[in-house]
Each structure stands twice: as structure tokens, then as C-alpha cells.
Amino acid sequence: MIKTIVLAGAALAISFSSSAAMSPQIEHTLIQVCKAGASNNTFQFNRTMKDYRINKKRVFPRLVCNGESFYNFAVNSGADKTARKIAPYNQGTVTIKDLAALKSNTDLYVINY
């Protein structure tokens, strides 16, 4: 009985800690990705992606730069070359999500700089 309570308490503590704000290192990395995406310099963009080992399939559909999806952010910044590179990862549908009910594997990465 005591083991069950301890395990439940540990699981609860882990779930609360996983919903905390993102670490400064991750935030810095995503800011660099947003800046490289707005630069319209594919060499700089590719170098940033390689340096930080960004998984495009996981990050680009969820990355939000200045309140816009990463693709829309690149297009609105005039970075046409970058937008063409990330177009395959753009989610073309509009979804409405309850932010209170988001699971940990569908976190949104919102960056404002």
C-alpha cells in the first residue's frame, strides 16, 4: 500500500515538472532557429539546423515564432528560400486545441523575441 502511494506521488511529481517552462538552453536554440529562418540565407539556416541537431519533422509543425507558425513567420519575414525548404513540414490544416488538455508529446514551442 505504501509503495503504491509513493509511486503515485512520484508519477504526479514527474508530471508537474514536465509541464514547467522550457529550459533557457532550449529557448535559446529555438530563438536561433527562428532568426535563421527569417534570414532567407539557406546556408545559415542549414548550418543552424545542423549545429543544434534539430529534427525537422518534430519541431517545424509545432514551432511558433512571434505568434505565427514557423512557415508563416518565414513567409511574412520575406524569407522565400527558407519557406520553400520547410514547406513539406507545414501543416496545411487549421486545428483548434484545448491548451489545458495538451499532452506532453504535442507541446507547442512558442518563441517571442
Salt bridges, closest charged atoms under 4 A:
ASP51 OD1 - ARG47 NH1 3.93
